Amino acid sequence: MPGYVGYMVGTTPDGAARRRIAFNQSLAFVAGFFVFARLRGYADNTGIPIRYRYPVEVDHWLFNGHDPVVWLQIRLGQTGRLDPLDYLLVFIYITYFVVPPATVVLLWWFRSRMFPTVVLAIIGTLYLGLLINFIVPTAPP
Protein backbone atom coordinates (compact mmCIF):
# COMPACT_ATOMS: atom_id res chain seq x y z
CA MET A 1 0.00 0.00 0.00
CA PRO A 2 2.76 2.55 0.74
CA GLY A 3 4.13 2.10 -2.77
CA TYR A 4 0.70 2.85 -4.25
CA VAL A 5 0.30 5.97 -2.10
CA GLY A 6 3.82 7.02 -3.05
CA TYR A 7 2.99 6.58 -6.71
CA MET A 8 -0.12 8.72 -6.34
CA VAL A 9 1.81 11.62 -4.82
CA GLY A 10 4.79 11.12 -7.11
CA THR A 11 7.40 10.26 -4.47
CA THR A 12 8.54 6.93 -5.87
CA PRO A 13 11.81 7.07 -7.79
CA ASP A 14 10.03 6.40 -11.06
CA GLY A 15 6.97 8.59 -10.32
CA ALA A 16 8.04 11.35 -12.68
CA ALA A 17 8.84 8.86 -15.42
CA ARG A 18 5.42 7.22 -15.05
CA ARG A 19 3.67 10.57 -15.23
CA ARG A 20 5.67 11.49 -18.34
CA ILE A 21 4.80 8.16 -20.01
CA ALA A 22 1.10 8.60 -19.17
CA PHE A 23 1.17 12.14 -20.53
CA ASN A 24 2.87 11.04 -23.76
CA GLN A 25 0.37 8.22 -24.24
CA SER A 26 -2.54 10.60 -23.68
CA LEU A 27 -1.04 13.12 -26.06
CA ALA A 28 -0.64 10.41 -28.72
CA PHE A 29 -4.32 9.49 -28.35
CA VAL A 30 -5.51 13.09 -28.63
CA ALA A 31 -3.17 13.82 -31.56
CA GLY A 32 -4.26 10.64 -33.35
CA PHE A 33 -7.89 11.59 -32.93
CA PHE A 34 -7.39 15.16 -34.20
CA VAL A 35 -5.43 13.95 -37.23
CA PHE A 36 -8.26 11.49 -37.92
CA ALA A 37 -10.85 14.29 -37.68
CA ARG A 38 -8.81 16.44 -40.06
CA LEU A 39 -8.35 13.63 -42.59
CA ARG A 40 -12.04 12.75 -42.35
CA GLY A 41 -12.81 16.11 -43.93
CA TYR A 42 -10.84 15.10 -47.03
CA ALA A 43 -12.56 11.74 -47.43
CA ASP A 44 -15.61 13.29 -49.11
CA ASN A 45 -13.50 15.15 -51.67
CA THR A 46 -11.50 12.34 -53.28
CA GLY A 47 -13.30 12.54 -56.61
CA ILE A 48 -14.53 8.96 -56.20
CA PRO A 49 -18.31 8.88 -56.61
CA ILE A 50 -20.21 8.46 -53.35
CA ARG A 51 -22.09 5.18 -53.27
CA TYR A 52 -25.74 5.19 -52.23
CA ARG A 53 -27.24 1.99 -53.54
CA TYR A 54 -25.12 -0.96 -52.37
CA PRO A 55 -26.07 -0.72 -48.66
CA VAL A 56 -29.75 -0.87 -49.65
CA GLU A 57 -29.06 -3.87 -51.89
CA VAL A 58 -27.24 -5.63 -49.03
CA ASP A 59 -30.20 -4.92 -46.74
CA HIS A 60 -32.60 -6.38 -49.31
CA TRP A 61 -30.40 -9.46 -49.62
CA LEU A 62 -30.19 -9.92 -45.84
CA PHE A 63 -33.89 -9.27 -45.20
CA ASN A 64 -35.46 -11.25 -48.04
CA GLY A 65 -36.21 -8.32 -50.32
CA HIS A 66 -37.45 -6.00 -47.59
CA ASP A 67 -35.95 -2.69 -46.53
CA PRO A 68 -35.44 -2.86 -42.74
CA VAL A 69 -35.35 0.92 -42.41
CA VAL A 70 -38.79 1.28 -43.98
CA TRP A 71 -40.08 -1.69 -41.96
CA LEU A 72 -38.91 -0.11 -38.69
CA GLN A 73 -40.29 3.31 -39.59
CA ILE A 74 -43.72 1.88 -40.39
CA ARG A 75 -43.84 -0.02 -37.11
CA LEU A 76 -42.07 2.41 -34.76
CA GLY A 77 -42.17 5.85 -36.33
CA GLN A 78 -44.93 8.23 -35.37
CA THR A 79 -44.75 11.71 -36.80
CA GLY A 80 -45.01 14.57 -34.34
CA ARG A 81 -44.92 12.50 -31.18
CA LEU A 82 -41.99 11.35 -29.04
CA ASP A 83 -42.26 8.33 -26.79
CA PRO A 84 -39.79 6.60 -24.42
CA LEU A 85 -38.36 4.52 -27.26
CA ASP A 86 -37.35 7.70 -29.12
CA TYR A 87 -35.49 8.97 -26.07
CA LEU A 88 -33.81 5.58 -25.55
CA LEU A 89 -32.62 5.49 -29.15
CA VAL A 90 -31.27 9.05 -28.95
CA PHE A 91 -29.42 8.05 -25.77
CA ILE A 92 -27.91 5.01 -27.53
CA TYR A 93 -26.84 7.22 -30.43
CA ILE A 94 -25.16 9.70 -28.08
CA THR A 95 -23.17 6.91 -26.42
CA TYR A 96 -21.23 6.57 -29.67
CA PHE A 97 -19.64 9.92 -28.90
CA VAL A 98 -19.27 9.46 -25.13
CA VAL A 99 -18.37 5.83 -24.41
CA PRO A 100 -15.05 5.50 -26.30
CA PRO A 101 -13.44 8.63 -24.79
CA ALA A 102 -14.88 7.80 -21.35
CA THR A 103 -13.46 4.28 -21.62
CA VAL A 104 -10.05 5.71 -22.44
CA VAL A 105 -10.15 8.07 -19.45
CA LEU A 106 -11.33 5.36 -17.06
CA LEU A 107 -8.64 2.97 -18.23
CA TRP A 108 -6.04 5.66 -17.89
CA TRP A 109 -7.12 6.21 -14.28
CA PHE A 110 -7.81 2.65 -13.15
CA ARG A 111 -6.04 0.26 -15.52
CA SER A 112 -3.14 2.24 -16.88
CA ARG A 113 -1.37 -0.86 -18.16
CA MET A 114 -4.27 -1.48 -20.56
CA PHE A 115 -4.32 2.13 -21.74
CA PRO A 116 -1.90 1.81 -24.69
CA THR A 117 -3.65 -1.32 -26.00
CA VAL A 118 -7.12 0.23 -25.86
CA VAL A 119 -5.91 3.50 -27.40
CA LEU A 120 -4.26 1.58 -30.22
CA ALA A 121 -7.46 -0.41 -30.79
CA ILE A 122 -9.67 2.70 -30.87
CA ILE A 123 -7.35 4.74 -33.07
CA GLY A 124 -6.73 1.72 -35.32
CA THR A 125 -10.47 1.20 -35.76
CA LEU A 126 -10.99 4.88 -36.60
CA TYR A 127 -8.23 4.83 -39.23
CA LEU A 128 -9.44 1.54 -40.73
CA GLY A 129 -12.90 3.07 -41.15
CA LEU A 130 -11.30 6.17 -42.64
CA LEU A 131 -9.34 4.08 -45.13
CA ILE A 132 -12.50 2.26 -46.18
CA ASN A 133 -14.27 5.61 -46.53
CA PHE A 134 -11.50 6.86 -48.83
CA ILE A 135 -11.64 3.71 -50.97
CA VAL A 136 -15.44 3.25 -51.05
CA PRO A 137 -17.13 6.50 -50.08
CA THR A 138 -20.65 5.68 -48.94
CA ALA A 139 -23.48 8.01 -48.02
CA PRO A 140 -24.81 7.54 -44.50
CA PRO A 141 -28.23 5.95 -44.13
Disulfide bonds with the S-S distance in Angstrom:
none
